[in-house]
Amino acid sequence: MNGRPHSHRWPVGVAFCLPLLVGLCVLTIFPVGASFYFSLTDYPIFDPPHWRGLGNYAELLRDPRFYLSIWNTFYFAIFAVPLGMVVGLMLAMLLNLKVRGMAFYRTMFFLPSIVPLIATCVLWNQILNPQFGLLNEFLRFIGLPEAWIPGWLVDERWSKPGLVLMSLWGCGGGMVLYLAALQDVPQELHDSAAIDGATAWHRFRHITLPMISPILLFTLVMGMIGTMQYFAQAYVMTAGGPWDSTLFYALNLFNTAFTEYRLGYASAMAWIMFAIILSVTLAMMKLSNRFVYYHS
């Protein structure tokens, strides 16, 4: 076969990969390295950075808003992620039934997850309005005393539960994954278990859940990573209030960087966030070896 030896073709391969390599270096590696450097400096954005060493990290450990934002974020993650998974799985099981018009129902349940974020925030701001919101009007309609009506988004006791409730609006994305996983479960396993006398609950617990456990793990990991970076909804709807009850970690980082103009301190917060997300993800992956079943 005519042509140059393979050893002489590597410049062509490098030339094809060059745009990707340049993009990786310029848009990923350099910003990450710069962020780590800035986390060790005092950088007020309008002046050159001044070396501070680990001073930013030491200051973080003494900052009460740092701990408050971590608490708010973990509170939201602990409630929003499992609830979203449960609701998404329940919807997927309903949509896995063989009834007429199922394509329409699947579209309707998935549609909220692709509504633009700002439109979703505006909608839920009206739903959760404590005076004339749709949810509180429904609670009044069923006879709930006025003293028990929650002050969604304006009461520090109900602001985070309100955002957790709002997060269920977008569970359609996970629902689609669960639905695909349910349809991949072999029907003969359910039929054999039913012949042996297994109830619907036992079939769900011992057949369905193990078979879809990889998808459950994926949505759990991605959900935790997403909620650890929860920002836009709180920024638009509450701006961290009332009384910092919705001051999530990403919102606190944003305010530090672009309101207080402390980019060095914000960079240190970003690296702490990275360490927390990495630790939580590794812990879940480690524990998954005991609960996740991979079938071929």
C-alpha positions, 0 to 999 in steps of 0.5 A: 500500500502506497503512502507515508508510514504511520509514524509520519501522520501524527502531525495530521492527527494533532492538527485535527485535535488542535482546536479541541486542545486549545479550547481545553487549555484556554477555556478549562485548564487556564481558568481552573489554574487562575481560580486556584491562584486567585484563591490564595490572593486578595483580589478586589477586581479593580486592583491587582491581586496581592498574595495572601496565602491560606488567609482566605481559607482561614477567614472562611472558617470564621465566617458565619455566613459561610456555615449558614450557606452550607446549612441552607444548601444541605437542607435543600439537597437532603429534601429536594433530591429524594423527593424529586426522585420519588415523585419522578419514579412514581410518575414513571410507573404510572406512565409505564401503564398500557392505557390509551393516550399515554403519549399525551400524558408523557408529554404533559408531565415532561413539559414543565422540565423544559419551561425556561427557568425565569418563566418557572420562577415567575409562575411559582412566585405567583403560586407561592404568594402568601396573600393570593397565591394559588396554593394558599387559596386552595388551603383556605378553600379546604378549610385550613385555619388562617394561622396555619397558612404558610408564608411561602418565601416571606417566612424564614420557616417556610422559604426553603420548603417553598423552594423544595416544593417548587423543585418538584416542578422539574422532575420530568427529566428524571421521570423520562430516565426512570421510564426508560429504565422501567421499560428495560426490566424483563417482563418474564421476571415479574411473571415468574415472581407473580406465579411464585406468589410474590405481591406487587410490593415484593416485585417492586422491591426485589425486581424493579428497584434492583434492575433500575438501581444504576439509573437511580444512582445516576439521578442521585449523583447528578441531583446532589451536584445540581443542588449543591450549585443551586443559585438561579431560583433563589436569586430570582425569587428571594435574593437569599431572604428572608433573613438569609434563610435561602442564602445558598452556597452558590448565591453567597459565592455570587454575592461575594464575587460580584456585589462585594468584589472580593474575587480572591475570597470567592475563588476560595469559596469555589474551591471549597465547593469543589471539595464538598461536591467531590467528597459527596460524590465519591462517598455515594459512589463508594456506598453504591457498591452495596446497593447498585446492581448492574445487569448485562 
